[in-house]
Amino acid sequence: MTIVDPRLSKNRLSALMDGIFAIAMTILILGVTPPSNVGNITQPQVINYLISIIPPEYISFIISFLIISILWLNSHAQFKYITNINSSYLWLSIYELIAIVSIPLTTAIFTSYGNFTVGTIPFNINLLVIGIINITKWNHLVKNNLLIPDISKEEIDTISKSKKSFIIIPIISMIVSVFIPLYCGLVYFLIFIQTRLNNKFKKI
């Protein structure tokens, strides 16, 4: 039988995670750096700068923003299945938040050095760690009977399968980075596509 500390509240943990996700999403934009206005600058120079940042910087920002958004949505959805949390789940969540707040840093590294395979490694490992922790958290809830009583086995299996994509896709991205490192980040759009398809099928 799982002993739940009454001091642990899933609502307080949910609020903390919401705040951390929001901060991480906001900090991402700081990786898109404006040009330094040194001396006289011409309009063509501004145009050239705007064109130059769109492929590497802004696309990296969009990819990471969408990833964090999906992680937040999944986290928010997961809390509706939880009855209680214990200290182990709390610490797993804290480890996950450490990885979440690291995304702006690893995104900045990817943006600056993504044309080299080694420059993509921190970003891919960052998201792989999040995926591993995320599925570990879910398995912990299932194993310790911390889920609502009326959740079906089919729902548990479906959620478990969907969480595996957060492990599979970073691995695919790492493989792609060996051959075309600059475009390996585009692999993460598969998470967004999968999420949209899952939502569409749920409505049918």
Disulfide bonds with the S-S distance in Angstrom:
none
